[in-house]
Amino acid sequence: MSANAEANQGAQAPAGPSIHRRALITWLAIYPTVTVVLGLLGPATAGLPLLVRTLILTGIVVPVAAYVLIPALMKANAALTRRR
């Protein structure tokens, strides 16, 4: 084990946000994204079966939320928490 690893072994990682705050952050990412995507693609996909429309919607929303929005909101939450 390296000296750096040994030094970090005793240090605890900072606690993340509570489950309630994570749920709020997730909702803040998902709701507007679903609304925008439905607004943009709704008319174009109106004739498709519900399962296909849902597949298209989730195929766009989930990656955008998981890789872009939720990490950005978590970073903003951490910055706000540090300011207190």
C-alpha positions as CSV (number, residue, x, y, z in Angstrom):
1,M,0.0,0.0,0.0
2,S,1.4,3.4,-0.9
3,A,2.0,6.2,1.6
4,N,-0.8,8.2,0.0
5,A,-3.3,5.4,0.2
6,E,-2.4,4.8,3.9
7,A,-2.9,8.5,4.6
8,N,-6.3,8.5,2.9
9,Q,-7.4,5.2,4.5
10,G,-8.3,7.0,7.8
11,A,-10.0,9.9,6.1
12,Q,-13.8,9.5,5.6
13,A,-15.4,10.6,2.4
14,P,-17.8,13.6,2.8
15,A,-21.4,12.5,3.2
16,G,-23.6,13.0,0.2
17,P,-27.0,14.6,0.2
18,S,-29.8,12.9,2.0
19,I,-32.1,10.6,0.2
20,H,-34.8,13.3,0.1
21,R,-32.4,15.8,-1.4
22,R,-31.3,13.3,-4.0
23,A,-34.9,12.6,-4.9
24,L,-35.5,16.3,-5.3
25,I,-32.4,16.6,-7.5
26,T,-33.5,13.7,-9.6
27,W,-37.0,15.2,-10.0
28,L,-35.5,18.6,-10.9
29,A,-33.6,16.8,-13.7
30,I,-36.3,14.5,-15.0
31,Y,-39.5,16.7,-14.9
32,P,-38.3,19.5,-17.2
33,T,-36.5,17.1,-19.5
34,V,-39.6,15.0,-20.0
35,T,-41.7,18.1,-20.5
36,V,-39.3,19.5,-23.1
37,V,-38.9,16.2,-25.0
38,L,-42.6,15.6,-25.0
39,G,-43.2,19.1,-26.3
40,L,-40.7,18.7,-29.1
41,L,-41.4,15.1,-30.1
42,G,-45.1,14.7,-29.0
43,P,-46.6,15.7,-32.4
44,A,-44.0,13.7,-34.4
45,T,-44.6,10.5,-32.3
46,A,-48.4,10.9,-31.7
47,G,-49.2,8.2,-34.2
48,L,-46.8,5.6,-32.7
49,P,-47.9,3.0,-30.1
50,L,-47.5,4.1,-26.5
51,L,-44.7,1.6,-25.9
52,V,-42.7,3.0,-28.8
53,R,-43.3,6.6,-27.7
54,T,-42.2,5.7,-24.2
55,L,-39.1,3.9,-25.5
56,I,-38.1,7.0,-27.5
57,L,-38.8,9.3,-24.6
58,T,-36.8,7.3,-22.1
59,G,-34.0,6.7,-24.6
60,I,-33.5,10.5,-24.7
61,V,-34.3,11.5,-21.1
62,V,-32.4,8.9,-19.2
63,P,-29.0,9.5,-20.7
64,V,-29.4,13.3,-20.6
65,A,-30.5,13.2,-17.0
66,A,-27.9,10.5,-15.8
67,Y,-24.8,11.9,-17.6
68,V,-25.5,15.6,-17.8
69,L,-28.2,17.0,-15.5
70,I,-28.0,15.0,-12.3
71,P,-24.2,15.3,-12.1
72,A,-24.5,19.1,-12.7
73,L,-27.2,19.4,-10.1
74,M,-25.2,17.3,-7.6
75,K,-22.2,19.6,-8.1
76,A,-24.4,22.7,-7.6
77,N,-25.8,21.2,-4.5
78,A,-22.3,20.5,-3.1
79,A,-21.3,24.1,-3.8
80,L,-24.4,25.4,-2.1
81,T,-23.9,23.1,0.9
82,R,-20.2,24.2,1.2
83,R,-21.3,27.9,1.2
84,R,-23.4,27.5,4.4
